[in-house]
Every structure is written in structure tokens, then in C-alpha cells.
Amino acid sequence: MNVISGSYANLFSLAMAVFSALLAGTLYRLSSLRRCPGETARRRMASLVSWWMIAGSLFVAALGGRWAASIIWFAMSFIAMTEYRRLSSPSPPTTPSASSTMQWTPTAWVMTINLVVLYGGIAIGGDIAWLAFVSAASAIALCGVTLASEGVRQYTPRIASSILGLLLCGIFPACSLLLLDPESPALFLLVVGMTQWNDILSAWAGRSLGRRKLAAAISPNKSLEGFVGGLIGTVVTAALVGPNLTELTMVDWSLLGLAIATAGTLGDLNMSAIKRAAGVKDSGTLIPGQGGMLDRIDSLTFSAPIALLLVEVMR
């Protein structure tokens, strides 16, 4: 009982820290909106409201344990998969809101069933072995269904696109749930939270200091200065906060912060490349001021599996 109460005391401290940061960001954003044009002000205000909703959903997932988190993550993955299938179709939409419904092809059914099986298994205690099994079974099932329903025409790019979509929208984000211990949810919250924190810090540093493009052909708005600023801020925050809330050391969290920031940036660039190939800026319009679900989880698609592997080694 002492361990549980201590864990939730830590969780309360983390919640207060997040609340304080959001409140400070809200006050700063409200004070700066007066200097912005009307449309920019509306978009930034909508993004601010979205951040409050995202933070609330994350804490609900942590407090509710594996079952609640799996339901939330399944909804997130299903929406992301819908957006991905639109972007990777032979004739992708020219705007995020176009063709908003997913065509229920045999491949789409298999991908959805695989998401149900994936998160259902995690909800009842599945571990890395379960993740590996579902990954292999999903690839085999997608190959078989694609051959049976669509034949061999353009088989390689079609099956590659389907497997990549299942990895990016389901398997990789699900890795973060394996870090969720109902008696000590801080590790899960910190890994997901640090991923989002790196996005925020990179954007701030990029707007303030950005001069040199990080990957102009993929994401023109990202700068080298923004990446470095996000990296340093994430490592420092992880090293200071992580050891107080988990059993991992400051060195462990410094490495985790470095990995999360680097992998998160690569995940962001990867999703930007997918959107650029489809000719759109955002994957959707679901999250006000931020775009679609893929726009929000792009960094997590790479940071979650890397963080899980590192934590397994550190333990």
C-alpha cells in the first residue's frame, strides 16, 4: 500500500507540474494573441485548447490502467490508420478533409482486426513477446489477404504500404503502453510527455532562433537550431524530473531524453515525408489547430519503440 500511495503521490506531483506548465503556456499564449492576425490567433487558441484535451486524455489513460489506456490508444490508432490509408492511396486527397471516410477493403478489415487483437492482448497483460507475435502475424495476414483480393499487380508497393501503416499507426505507438505499470504510471507518462515536450521545445526554439534548415526538402519549417534546442531541453528536463518519479537514474534519463528527442524528430520527419508525397500539409482536421491524428502522434511512432527497448536494457 505504501508503494502504491507513493507512486500516486509522484503522479500527483507530475500532474501539478504539467498543469502549471499548461497554465503558464496558456497565459503566455493569451497575452501574445493580441499581436497576431485574426486567423493565426484563432488557430493558436484552438491548438491551446487541444493541448489541454491531450493532457487530460493522457492522464485518464495512466490512471485507468492498461484497459483504459488500450481503449484510448486503439481509438487513436484507428483514426491514424484511416488518415494513413487516405494519404497512401493511389489518388490521395488534395485537402485534409477530402475523402474523410475509409474504404472498407479486405486489407482495411485485416488492419482493423489486427488493431483490436493488438490492444486487446495488451489490455490483459501482453508484453514484448505479444507485440512481436502480432507484428509477424499481421504481416503474414496482410500478405495473404492482399494476394487473394487484389492479385499481384503492384503487389510489392501495396503490401509494403499496408505493413508500414500498421507499424506506424498501431505497433509502434502501442510500445508506449508496455511501459504502463498500474502501480507506477510515471514512466509511461514521462516517455509520452517528453515526446510531446520535445515537439513544443523544438517549435519554440525554431521560431526564436531558427536560421538553418534541418531538412528543407521534407519539412521546410524545421530548423537545425530548433532540433538542438528541443534536444537540449528534453535531455535536461528528463534528467531532472525522471529520477524523482521512477527507479531509473539521472544517467538513464539523460540517455532516454536523448533517444526520445532524436527518434521523435525522425518520426516527425518520416510522417512529413508521407504527407509531402501525398501533397498535403496536414493529415486531417480532427485536432483543432494541430491537424490530424497522424500529425499529433508522428513523433511517438519512433520514440515509443526506442524508449521501450532502452528501458528494457536499463532494467
C-alpha positions as CSV (number, residue, x, y, z in Angstrom):
1,M,0.0,0.0,0.0
2,N,2.9,2.4,0.7
3,V,4.3,1.7,-2.7
4,I,1.0,2.4,-4.4
5,S,0.4,5.6,-2.4
6,G,3.9,6.8,-3.0
7,S,3.5,6.2,-6.7
8,Y,0.3,8.1,-6.9
9,A,1.9,10.9,-4.8
10,N,4.5,11.1,-7.6
11,L,1.8,11.0,-10.2
12,F,0.0,13.9,-8.4
13,S,3.3,15.9,-8.4
14,L,3.7,15.2,-12.1
15,A,0.1,16.2,-12.8
16,M,0.7,19.5,-10.9
17,A,3.8,20.2,-12.9
18,V,2.0,19.6,-16.2
19,F,-0.9,21.7,-15.1
20,S,1.4,24.5,-14.1
21,A,3.3,24.3,-17.4
22,L,0.0,24.4,-19.4
23,L,-1.3,27.2,-17.3
24,A,1.8,29.2,-17.8
25,G,1.7,28.4,-21.6
26,T,-2.0,29.5,-21.7
27,L,-1.3,32.8,-20.0
28,Y,1.6,33.5,-22.4
29,R,-0.4,32.5,-25.4
30,L,-3.3,34.7,-24.4
31,S,-1.0,37.6,-23.9
32,S,0.6,37.1,-27.3
33,L,-2.6,36.6,-29.3
34,R,-3.2,40.4,-29.4
35,R,-0.2,40.7,-31.7
36,C,-1.4,38.0,-34.1
37,P,-3.7,38.3,-37.2
38,G,-7.2,37.1,-36.7
39,E,-6.8,33.7,-38.4
40,T,-3.4,33.0,-36.7
41,A,-4.9,33.9,-33.3
42,R,-7.9,31.5,-33.8
43,R,-5.6,28.7,-34.9
44,R,-3.2,29.1,-31.9
45,M,-6.1,29.4,-29.5
46,A,-7.6,26.2,-30.9
47,S,-4.2,24.5,-30.6
48,L,-4.0,25.6,-26.9
49,V,-7.4,24.0,-26.2
50,S,-6.3,20.8,-27.9
51,W,-3.2,20.6,-25.7
52,W,-5.4,20.7,-22.6
53,M,-7.6,17.9,-24.0
54,I,-4.5,15.8,-24.9
55,A,-3.0,16.2,-21.5
56,G,-6.3,15.2,-19.9
57,S,-6.6,12.1,-22.1
58,L,-3.1,11.1,-21.2
59,F,-3.7,11.2,-17.5
60,V,-7.0,9.3,-17.9
61,A,-5.1,6.6,-19.8
62,A,-2.5,6.4,-17.0
63,L,-5.0,6.4,-14.1
64,G,-7.3,3.9,-15.8
65,G,-4.6,1.3,-16.3
66,R,-4.0,-1.0,-19.2
67,W,-7.7,-1.4,-20.1
68,A,-8.5,2.4,-20.3
69,A,-5.2,3.2,-22.0
70,S,-5.7,0.4,-24.6
71,I,-9.1,1.7,-25.5
72,I,-7.8,5.3,-25.9
73,W,-4.8,4.1,-27.8
74,F,-7.0,1.9,-30.1
75,A,-9.2,4.9,-30.9
76,M,-6.0,6.9,-31.6
77,S,-4.5,4.2,-33.8
78,F,-7.8,3.6,-35.7
79,I,-8.1,7.3,-36.6
80,A,-4.5,7.5,-37.6
81,M,-4.8,4.4,-39.7
82,T,-7.8,6.0,-41.5
83,E,-5.7,9.1,-42.2
84,Y,-2.8,7.0,-43.4
85,R,-4.8,5.0,-45.8
86,R,-6.1,8.1,-47.4
87,L,-2.6,9.6,-47.7
88,S,-1.2,6.4,-49.1
89,S,-4.0,5.7,-51.6
90,P,-3.1,5.9,-55.4
91,S,-5.1,9.1,-55.6
92,P,-4.5,10.9,-52.2
93,P,-6.8,13.8,-51.3
94,T,-5.7,17.3,-52.1
95,T,-7.0,18.6,-48.8
96,P,-7.1,17.0,-45.3
97,S,-10.9,17.0,-45.1
98,A,-11.4,15.4,-48.5
99,S,-12.4,11.7,-48.7
100,S,-12.9,11.6,-44.9
101,T,-14.2,8.0,-44.8
102,M,-12.1,5.0,-45.2
103,Q,-12.9,2.4,-47.9
104,W,-13.6,-0.9,-46.2
105,T,-11.4,-3.1,-48.5
106,P,-10.3,-6.6,-47.3
107,T,-6.9,-5.0,-46.3
108,A,-8.6,-2.4,-44.2
109,W,-10.6,-5.1,-42.4
110,V,-7.5,-7.0,-41.6
111,M,-5.6,-3.9,-40.4
112,T,-8.6,-3.1,-38.1
113,I,-8.9,-6.6,-36.7
114,N,-5.1,-6.6,-36.1
115,L,-5.5,-3.4,-34.0
116,V,-8.3,-5.0,-32.0
117,V,-6.2,-8.1,-31.3
118,L,-3.1,-6.0,-30.6
119,Y,-4.7,-3.7,-28.0
120,G,-6.9,-6.4,-26.6
121,G,-3.8,-8.5,-25.8
122,I,-2.0,-5.6,-24.2
123,A,-5.1,-4.8,-22.1
124,I,-4.9,-8.2,-20.5
125,G,-1.2,-8.1,-19.9
126,G,0.6,-8.7,-23.2
127,D,4.3,-7.9,-23.2
128,I,7.0,-7.5,-25.9
129,A,6.5,-11.1,-27.0
130,W,2.9,-10.4,-27.7
131,L,3.9,-7.3,-29.7
132,A,6.4,-9.4,-31.7
133,F,3.8,-12.1,-32.4
134,V,1.1,-9.6,-33.5
135,S,3.6,-7.9,-35.8
136,A,4.6,-11.1,-37.5
137,A,1.0,-12.4,-37.7
138,S,-0.2,-9.1,-39.1
139,A,2.4,-9.1,-41.9
140,I,1.5,-12.6,-42.9
141,A,-2.2,-11.9,-42.8
142,L,-1.8,-8.8,-44.9
143,C,0.3,-10.6,-47.5
144,G,-2.3,-13.4,-47.8
145,V,-5.3,-11.1,-48.0
146,T,-3.7,-8.7,-50.5
147,L,-2.8,-11.6,-52.8
148,A,-6.2,-13.2,-52.5
149,S,-8.2,-10.0,-53.0
150,E,-6.0,-7.8,-55.3
151,G,-3.6,-10.2,-57.1
152,V,0.0,-9.5,-58.0
153,R,-0.4,-6.1,-59.7
154,Q,1.7,-3.5,-57.8
155,Y,1.9,-6.1,-55.0
156,T,5.2,-5.0,-53.5
157,P,4.4,-1.3,-53.0
158,R,0.8,-2.2,-51.8
159,I,1.9,-4.7,-49.2
160,A,4.8,-2.5,-48.1
161,S,2.4,0.4,-47.7
162,S,0.0,-1.7,-45.6
163,I,2.7,-3.1,-43.3
164,L,4.2,0.3,-42.8
165,G,0.8,1.7,-42.0
166,L,0.2,-0.9,-39.3
167,L,3.6,-0.3,-37.8
168,L,3.3,3.5,-37.7
169,C,-0.3,3.6,-36.6
170,G,-0.5,0.6,-34.3
171,I,2.5,-1.5,-33.4
172,F,5.0,1.4,-32.7
173,P,2.6,3.6,-30.7
174,A,1.5,0.6,-28.7
175,C,5.0,0.1,-27.4
176,S,4.4,3.0,-25.0
177,L,1.6,1.0,-23.3
178,L,4.1,-1.7,-22.3
179,L,5.7,1.0,-20.1
180,L,2.5,1.5,-18.2
181,D,2.5,-0.1,-14.7
182,P,-0.8,0.5,-12.9
183,E,1.0,0.9,-9.6
184,S,3.6,3.3,-11.1
185,P,2.3,5.0,-14.3
186,A,5.0,7.8,-14.2
187,L,7.3,6.0,-16.7
188,F,4.6,5.8,-19.3
189,L,3.5,9.4,-18.7
190,L,7.1,10.7,-18.9
191,V,8.0,8.9,-22.1
192,V,4.8,10.1,-23.9
193,G,5.0,13.5,-22.3
194,M,8.7,14.0,-23.1
195,T,7.9,13.2,-26.7
196,Q,5.4,16.0,-26.8
197,W,7.6,18.3,-24.8
198,N,10.4,17.9,-27.4
199,D,7.9,18.9,-30.1
200,I,7.0,22.0,-28.2
201,L,10.5,23.0,-27.3
202,S,11.7,22.4,-30.9
203,A,8.9,24.7,-32.2
204,W,9.8,27.4,-29.7
205,A,13.5,27.2,-30.4
206,G,12.9,27.1,-34.1
207,R,10.7,30.2,-34.1
208,S,13.1,32.2,-31.9
209,L,16.5,31.0,-33.2
210,G,15.9,29.1,-36.4
211,R,18.2,30.0,-39.3
212,R,19.4,26.9,-41.0
213,K,17.0,24.3,-42.4
214,L,17.1,20.8,-40.9
215,A,15.5,19.0,-43.9
216,A,14.3,21.7,-46.3
217,A,13.0,19.2,-48.9
218,I,10.9,17.3,-46.3
219,S,9.8,19.9,-43.7
220,P,10.7,23.5,-44.6
221,N,9.7,24.9,-41.2
222,K,12.1,22.7,-39.2
223,S,15.5,24.2,-38.4
224,L,18.7,22.8,-37.0
225,E,18.5,25.3,-34.2
226,G,15.0,24.1,-33.3
227,F,16.2,20.5,-33.2
228,V,19.2,21.3,-31.0
229,G,17.1,23.4,-28.7
230,G,14.5,20.7,-28.3
231,L,17.2,18.1,-27.8
232,I,18.9,20.0,-25.0
233,G,15.7,21.0,-23.3
234,T,14.3,17.4,-23.4
235,V,17.5,15.9,-22.1
236,V,17.8,18.4,-19.2
237,T,14.1,18.0,-18.3
238,A,14.3,14.2,-18.4
239,A,17.4,14.2,-16.3
240,L,15.9,16.5,-13.6
241,V,12.4,15.1,-13.5
242,G,12.7,11.4,-14.3
243,P,14.9,10.1,-11.4
244,N,12.4,11.7,-8.9
245,L,9.4,9.8,-10.3
246,T,10.9,6.5,-11.4
247,E,13.6,4.0,-10.4
248,L,15.8,5.0,-13.3
249,T,18.9,7.1,-12.7
250,M,19.8,10.5,-14.0
251,V,22.2,8.9,-16.5
252,D,19.4,6.6,-17.6
253,W,17.0,9.5,-18.1
254,S,19.7,11.6,-19.9
255,L,20.1,8.8,-22.4
256,L,16.3,8.4,-22.7
257,G,15.9,12.1,-23.2
258,L,18.5,12.0,-26.0
259,A,16.8,9.0,-27.6
260,I,13.3,10.4,-27.3
261,A,14.3,13.8,-28.8
262,T,16.3,12.2,-31.7
263,A,13.8,9.4,-32.5
264,G,10.9,11.8,-32.1
265,T,12.3,14.3,-34.7
266,L,13.0,11.4,-37.1
267,G,9.4,10.2,-36.6
268,D,8.1,13.7,-37.3
269,L,10.2,13.9,-40.5
270,N,9.1,10.5,-41.6
271,M,5.4,11.5,-41.3
272,S,6.2,14.8,-43.1
273,A,7.7,12.8,-46.0
274,I,4.5,10.7,-46.2
275,K,2.3,13.9,-46.2
276,R,4.6,15.6,-48.7
277,A,4.4,12.6,-51.0
278,A,0.6,12.8,-50.8
279,G,0.7,16.6,-51.5
280,V,-0.9,17.7,-48.2
281,K,0.3,19.8,-45.3
282,D,-1.8,18.1,-42.5
283,S,-3.1,14.5,-42.3
284,G,-6.5,15.7,-41.2
285,T,-8.6,18.2,-39.3
286,L,-9.6,16.2,-36.2
287,I,-7.5,18.2,-33.7
288,P,-8.2,21.9,-33.8
289,G,-5.1,24.0,-34.5
290,Q,-2.9,20.9,-34.9
291,G,-4.2,18.9,-37.8
292,G,-5.0,15.2,-37.8
293,M,-4.1,12.3,-35.5
294,L,-1.0,11.4,-37.5
295,D,0.2,15.0,-37.1
296,R,-0.1,14.5,-33.3
297,I,1.5,11.1,-32.9
298,D,4.1,11.3,-35.6
299,S,7.0,11.7,-33.1
300,L,5.6,8.9,-30.9
301,T,5.8,6.4,-33.7
302,F,9.5,6.4,-33.5
303,S,10.2,7.5,-29.9
304,A,7.9,4.8,-28.2
305,P,9.7,1.7,-29.6
306,I,13.1,3.2,-28.9
307,A,12.2,4.2,-25.4
308,L,10.8,0.7,-24.7
309,L,13.9,-1.0,-25.9
310,L,16.2,1.3,-23.9
311,V,14.1,0.8,-20.7
312,E,14.2,-3.0,-21.1
313,V,18.0,-2.8,-21.3
314,M,18.3,-0.4,-18.4
315,R,16.2,-2.5,-16.1
